[in-house]
Amino acid sequence: MSLLDGPRYCVATVITCLYDWVCGIKRTISSGLPELEFSHCPSVCAMVVGLNEGSGLGATIESIIGTYPRLEIVVVDDGSDDDMAQVGRAYASKYPGIVRCLSRPWRGGKSSALNIAVAHTTADVVICVDADSHLSQDAIWEIVQPFRDENVGVVSATVSVRNCFTNFVTWFQGLEYLQSIFVGRLVAARLNVLPIASGALAGFRRELLVRLGGWDVGPGEDLDMTVRIRRLGYRVTFAQYAFCHTEAPTTWKALLKQRRRWEGDGPVRHFARKHIDMAKPWHSDFKLSNMLMFLDGLTFNLLCGYGMVIWSVMVLLHPDLRPEPYAWMTFYMISVIAEVIALGPLMYYSRRRKHDAIVALAFPLMPAYRMLLLGVRIFSNTAEILWRKSFTEPHVPPHVRAVTWRW
């Protein structure tokens, strides 16, 4: 996998970075450095939905209030048994006409909570915000600018690790997020193969959500909705400097549990099953860019992992194929060199270079970290293929899972 995915990532990010650098020089020569200007100002509804998020909800709302003029905030308490509803109502009283809090006595899951929020707004753009996160000052302004283009249906944002210096577990995640989201999704959006807008922070045209009937039952509702909007013929783009800061898991056990849930519902449930029509040229909504996205997702998130498994089995059955220790060291050093190359574009785009440079110091151990996550991906994909594991995840309430179509 590393022999394919590593070079692909490095080449794509370096080329994108060089292109932006040259374009930046041309703009500077022709007209000087442009001032940051936010000219597009549609009405926005920030939807904050959650379960038992009372402890962090206030900080999340405070990070949104006052950052955008045409703004409303709809909080949906999804049957919490903590004080989330009380916190939401307190802010609704403090900011009447801006904040509204909706609550229900039973849990329905994130998808249905988002659908409730959409039904209670008429804003042009709706922005999903995790209830345990906080936004950068200009995040909403950054997200809405691409909607000037009528062909843009979804705008993804950057999710960053707020607690990246807690320990090695969060440190690795901090660098991973910078590479895979902050830079990686920029490249994917430029190539028009971005398949997902993070559930932690993303913007959608409300009219498209209404046309599609809202979110389907999760997990993986963020990827699913993004793909559904792409299939309507709209573009998915990326607001690189719209930051959502979130808490990452602080233990290996919590991290592996999170990734097991994340990995299983992507390439198998949504690509290979639910949206398999994207690979059929004769289908009515076929688009080449969607097929390329489909092939990219299956190849690097599914097939490459099983290629690694097949190679490992061959090595076990044929000891003469087993690489010598120096070969392993060479392979690891090549992987580290690829990590170093990838740091160049990261530092070029960064607006927090001192902070991100410290995060980047984790690079020598990142190949080992990525191999660990590859193992989780293989396990999760296998569980989804054999047992449809995503349909038994506690992320969705049992009474909702029981009546959900099993793709």
Residue pairs with C-beta under 8 A, 6 or more apart in sequence:
1 300
1 304
1 305
1 307
1 308
1 374
2 331
2 335
2 338
2 367
2 370
4 300
4 304
5 300
5 304
6 334
6 335
6 338
7 338
8 300
9 179
9 184
9 338
9 342
10 338
10 341
10 342
12 187
12 191
13 183
13 184
13 187
13 342
13 345
14 341
14 344
14 345
16 186
16 187
16 190
16 345
17 344
17 345
17 348
17 349
20 348
20 349
21 348
27 33
27 34
38 138
38 141
38 142
38 144
38 145
39 145
39 148
40 144
40 145
40 147
40 148
41 69
41 70
41 144
42 70
42 123
42 124
42 125
42 144
42 147
43 70
43 71
43 72
43 122
43 123
43 124
43 125
44 68
44 70
44 71
44 72
44 123
44 124
44 125
44 126
44 127
44 140
44 144
44 203
45 71
45 72
45 73
45 74
45 117
45 121
45 123
45 125
45 126
45 127
45 206
46 64
46 71
46 72
46 73
46 74
46 126
46 127
46 129
46 140
47 73
47 74
47 76
47 114
47 117
47 118
47 121
47 126
47 127
47 128
47 129
48 57
48 60
48 61
48 64
48 73
48 74
48 75
48 76
48 129
48 130
48 131
49 75
49 76
49 78
49 110
49 113
49 114
49 116
49 117
49 128
49 131
50 57
50 76
50 77
50 78
50 80
50 84
50 113
50 130
50 131
50 132
51 77
51 78
51 79
51 80
51 84
51 107
52 80
52 81
52 82
52 84
53 60
53 80
53 82
53 84
53 131
53 132
54 80
54 82
54 83
54 84
54 85
54 86
54 87
55 82
56 131
56 132
56 133
57 75
57 84
57 87
57 88
57 91
57 131
58 87
58 91
59 134
60 129
60 130
60 131
60 132
60 133
60 134
61 73
61 75
61 91
61 99
62 134
63 134
63 135
64 71
64 73
64 129
64 135
64 140
65 73
65 95
65 98
65 99
67 135
67 137
67 138
67 139
67 140
67 141
68 140
68 141
68 144
70 123
71 98
71 140
72 97
72 98
72 99
72 100
72 121
72 123
73 91
73 95
73 98
73 99
73 100
74 100
74 102
74 117
74 120
74 121
75 88
75 91
75 92
75 99
75 100
75 101
75 102
75 131
76 101
76 102
76 103
76 113
76 114
76 116
76 117
77 84
77 85
77 88
77 101
77 102
77 103
77 104
78 104
78 107
78 108
78 109
78 110
78 112
78 113
79 104
79 105
79 106
79 107
79 108
80 103
84 131
85 101
85 103
88 99
88 101
88 103
89 101
89 103
91 99
91 101
92 99
92 100
92 101
100 120
102 116
102 117
102 120
104 116
107 397
108 397
108 400
109 217
109 218
109 395
109 396
109 397
109 400
110 199
110 215
110 218
110 221
110 395
111 214
111 215
111 216
111 217
111 218
111 221
111 396
112 215
112 217
112 400
114 128
114 214
114 215
114 221
115 214
115 215
117 126
118 126
118 206
118 209
118 210
118 214
121 206
122 206
123 206
124 147
124 205
124 206
125 143
125 144
125 147
125 203
125 204
125 205
125 206
126 203
126 204
126 206
126 209
127 140
127 143
127 201
127 202
127 203
127 204
128 199
128 200
128 201
128 202
128 203
128 204
128 222
129 135
129 200
129 201
129 244
130 199
130 200
130 201
130 244
130 246
132 246
132 247
133 159
133 162
133 200
133 201
133 244
133 245
133 246
133 247
134 162
134 244
134 245
135 201
135 242
135 243
135 244
135 245
136 241
136 242
136 243
136 244
136 245
138 241
138 242
139 157
139 201
139 239
139 242
139 243
139 244
140 242
142 157
142 239
142 240
142 241
142 242
143 155
143 157
143 201
143 202
143 203
143 239
143 242
144 155
144 203
145 239
146 152
146 155
146 237
146 239
147 155
147 203
147 205
149 235
151 233
151 234
151 235
152 205
152 234
152 235
152 236
152 237
153 204
153 205
153 208
153 229
153 230
153 232
153 234
153 235
153 236
154 197
154 202
154 203
154 204
154 205
154 225
154 226
154 229
154 230
154 234
154 235
154 236
154 237
155 197
155 202
155 203
155 204
155 236
155 237
155 238
155 239
155 242
156 185
156 189
156 194
156 196
156 197
156 198
156 202
156 226
156 236
156 237
156 238
156 239
157 197
157 198
157 200
157 201
157 202
157 203
157 238
157 239
157 242
157 243
157 244
158 181
158 182
158 185
158 201
158 239
158 240
158 241
158 242
158 243
158 244
159 177
159 181
159 198
159 200
159 201
159 243
159 244
159 246
160 174
160 177
160 178
160 181
160 182
160 243
160 244
160 245
160 246
161 170
161 173
161 174
161 177
161 245
161 246
161 247
161 248
162 245
162 246
162 247
162 248
163 170
163 247
163 248
163 250
164 170
164 171
164 173
164 174
164 175
164 248
164 359
165 171
165 174
165 358
166 250
167 250
168 362
168 365
169 248
169 249
169 250
169 251
169 252
169 255
170 248
170 249
170 250
171 359
171 362
172 362
172 365
172 366
172 369
173 248
173 249
173 255
174 248
174 359
174 362
175 359
175 360
175 362
175 363
175 366
176 366
176 369
177 248
178 346
178 350
178 356
178 359
178 360
179 342
179 346
181 198
182 240
182 346
182 349
182 350
183 342
183 345
183 346
183 349
185 194
185 238
185 240
186 238
186 240
186 349
188 194
188 195
188 238
189 236
189 237
189 238
191 292
192 235
192 289
192 292
192 293
193 289
193 292
193 293
193 296
194 226
194 236
194 237
194 238
194 293
195 223
195 226
195 227
195 230
195 236
195 293
195 296
195 297
196 222
196 223
196 226
197 203
197 204
197 222
197 225
197 226
197 236
198 222
198 244
199 221
199 222
200 244
200 246
201 242
201 243
201 244
202 222
202 226
203 239
204 225
204 229
205 234
208 229
208 232
208 234
209 215
209 225
211 232
212 225
212 228
212 229
212 232
215 221
215 224
215 225
216 224
216 225
217 396
217 400
217 401
217 404
218 224
218 265
218 395
218 396
219 261
219 265
219 390
219 393
219 395
219 396
220 265
220 266
220 269
220 270
220 390
223 265
223 266
223 270
224 270
224 274
226 236
227 270
227 275
227 278
227 290
229 236
230 236
230 287
230 289
230 290
230 293
231 275
231 278
231 285
231 287
231 290
232 285
233 285
233 287
240 349
241 351
248 255
249 255
249 257
249 258
256 376
259 373
259 376
259 377
259 380
260 376
260 379
260 380
260 383
261 380
261 390
261 393
261 395
262 380
263 301
263 376
263 377
263 380
263 381
264 380
264 381
264 383
264 384
264 389
264 390
265 384
265 390
266 297
266 301
267 297
267 298
267 301
267 302
267 381
268 302
268 381
268 384
268 385
269 384
269 388
269 390
269 407
270 407
271 278
271 294
271 297
271 298
272 298
272 302
273 407
274 407
275 294
277 283
277 285
277 286
278 286
278 287
278 290
278 291
278 293
278 294
279 291
279 294
279 295
280 286
281 291
301 377
301 381
302 381
305 374
305 377
305 378
305 381
306 378
308 374
308 378
309 378
314 321
315 321
315 322
315 323
323 331
332 367
335 367
336 363
336 364
336 366
336 367
339 363
339 364
339 366
339 367
340 363
343 360
343 363
346 356
346 360
347 353
347 356
347 357
347 360
350 356
380 389
383 389
384 390
388 406
391 401
391 404
391 406
392 401
396 404
